[in-house]
Amino acid sequence: MAASDRDADADAEYLRFFPKPSPYENQREAMDRIRDALDEERDVLFEGACGTGKTLASLAPALDHAREEDKTVVITTNVHQQMRQFVRDAREIHAGEPIRAVVFRGKGSMCHIDVDYQECQVLRDNTYELAETERDRRQLERQQEELLDAAREGDDDAAEARSAIVDELEALDDELDDLREQNVCERYYENLTAESDEFVSWLYDDVRTPDDVYDYAEENGLCGYELLKDAMEGVDLAVCNYHHLLDPGIRAQFFRWLDRDPEDVVVVFDEAHNVEDAARDHASKALTENTLGEALNELAGETETDARAEYAENVLRAFRDALVETYEGGVGPHGDGPRSFDAIGENWADVPVANDEKRDDLTLAFLQAYEGRGIGKDLDAAISLGEDLEEAYEDAYRNGEATTREECQTLQAAEFVDAYLTDGDALGQYPTAAVRRDAGTNEVYGRAELYTCIPRDVTAELFDAVHASVLMSATLRPFDVTGEILGLDDPVTMAYGLEFPEERRRTFAVDTEPLFSSNRDDPDVQDAVAGVLADAAEFTAGNSLFFFPSYGEAERYHALVERAVAGTCYLDRAGEPAEELRERFVADDDAVLCTSLWGTLAEGVSFDGDDARTVAVVGVPYPRLDARAEAVQDAYDEAFAKPDAGWRYGVEIPTVRKTRQALGRVIRSPDDYGVRMLVDRRYTSASRTGMRKYSVNSAFPAEERAEMVDIDPEKLKFAVLNFYGDMDAWGDDGPPAP
């Protein structure tokens, strides 16, 4: 049924979940189209400019559809600030139309006794068995008392039955003595033995955060994580992070906790342009040299009692030795490789191993080092032994023979080696090695990794399984590329630009020299670009936010701009907390903040009003094209069989999306105003004919290109001055003199 055919009463139904007085015109149209798509079980790609209400436009029709069809809406993001915004939106919805909503977070951040997942699993099983056995004993005790009364009245059958129950009670007492010797979780025990009605009433009286649940459980001696899991069945709305949907195993558990089959779930992905990278990360597998060493130590204790240990050692030692040989050859132990060991830091640095015409260097080194009965046989023995050891460790912890639940390193290592050797040359799989320096020991050690290049290998299964999905972002176009990369079949697509007054914004493409690697270090080019940025900052009525292709470039221009502006010039550095810096910046007046476009401030963060009036992206911020990025391009070229698919899908489109995200940090409401700047000749409309293949102008959506005004660097300050003058931004003080 098309939106135009839906009667007015039905049309208003989803508005019960829209907590604002009335939607924007585009929001209303988007809600109609999303509601229709969900009825037809179709996926939706929804692009909406920053600040235009995508979340509510997606949630309102999704919740209405779910209420009618007995389904659950799951909304997910990978941005912490957006998670907080979801809670605020859900609370507004709940205030007008009560919904059962949960906000879910991983066990690690909600555990009151700080144990890992494996230990928690054993503790939970032990505690459940103890509580169940105690319940059984209480039930038998009641039966024994009833039979005792009957026996006293002369019922011989009752006396005989009571005698049997007494024997059972004695056996249960012995069992309970054993169970109480095992490791249990006292908080989970309280969950199992206390009434939960009060918690459930409290939980759904509002929309509670994981911190709220943790505090409630802490105060009442309960396990908040398990309380929340048990209370999630059949909720209207669940809020979670990408991890709970993109990891197939965790997703299956999560849906079980919701008591929903996949076809009964409507998924809403926020910041969906990030799904591509997140899916790769969730699908990739890695194994460190340290884990291999721990596995070999584990096997050393088994060699005298289990013949499989020797076979397992054959394969794992050969793989460990091959890994060390490979990264030492790639780095140069004496400084004679592509980089010196002395230059290795605490972050992982890739050591490429892939070859075009043969298996990767690590596999070849392993084949040279391996000696045994046969790789397949020895791997089977390693996995079999690992599974038995894993079970033995669990039994030891369960029975109280160990204070912590040990994890089997042999099993972990053997399963990775098996996957690496089996899948390393498959389409979309990129084998690589890496090295880093341990901060504690200062020792260098390696890692083997099987990196997944093609996201749809992960996401297509999810989108095929659920009832429908809505993927929303300010930067999803081109839709055909997004759909193809993620494996979406014939999605409904919609795009809405800024519907705020166009006269309250300017977008300038500044005709500076293009910042190619060949001229990036030219002092004249640097001075010209810095001059443009200083002019923009000087004539901006408020703060200025400048994005660069890297933290290094941000630092370079911070030094140049700082000398030329009167206000404070802040620098965002790699590895340092950005939120505190952001708070100091927005509290300032007429300040400048220099940061990397690939940092944390380029998306999911709002700079409202004077927090940032002018935003600039300097250069075309292509990511560093290392071997891993080239592997993605090669995989895309082969998988999608289109001209330049690798470069366009893997590099150009993600870069332009990041640029558009950065520009969206300003103009967040109808009353807001500001200037957006693209500082590089490649952004200008003239570059489409003057620079041809180097131009990125055509990579922007048509309506955004229409707003870009090509401008010479020396004229920029006057254009900025005139714009803020038209906005009466300086008030009675008047503008600065040009």
Secondary structure, 3 states (H helix, E strand, C coil): CCHHHCCHHHHHHHHHHCCCCCCCHHHHHHHHHHHHHHHCCCCEEEEECCCCCHHHHHHHHHHHHHHHHCCEEEEEECCHHHHHHHHHHHHHHHHHCCCCEEECCCHHHCCCCCCCHHHHHHHHHHHHHHHHHHHHHHHHHHHHHHHHHHHHCCCHHHHHHHHHHHHHHHHHHHHHHHHHHCCCCHHHHHHHHCCCHHHHHHHHCCCCCHHHHHHHHHHHCCCHHHHHHHCCCCCCEEEEECHHHHCHHHHHHHHHHHCCCHHHEEEEECCHHHHHHHHHHHHCEEEEHHHHHHHHHHHHCCCCCCCHHHHHHHHHHHHHHHHHHHHHHHHCCCCCCCCCHHHCCCCCEEEECCCCCCCCHHHHHHHHHCCCCCHHHHHHHHHHHHHHHHHHHHHHHHCCCCCCCCCCHHHHHHHHHHHHHHHCCCCCEEEEEEEEECCCCCCEEEEEEEEECCCHHHHHHHHHHCCEEEEEECCCCCHHHHHHHHCCCCCEEEEECCCCCHHHEEEEEECCCCCCCCCCCCHHHHHHHHHHHHHHHHCCCCCEEEEECCHHHHHHHHHHHHCCCCCCEEECCCCCCHHHHHHHHHCCCCCEEEEECCCCCCCCCCCCHHHCCEEEEECCCCCCCCHHHHHHHHHHHHHHCCCCHHHHHHHHHHHHHHHHHHHCCCCCCCCCCEEEEEECHHHCCCHHHHCHHHCCHHHCCHHHHHHEEEECHHHHHHHHHHHHHHCCCCHHHCCCCC
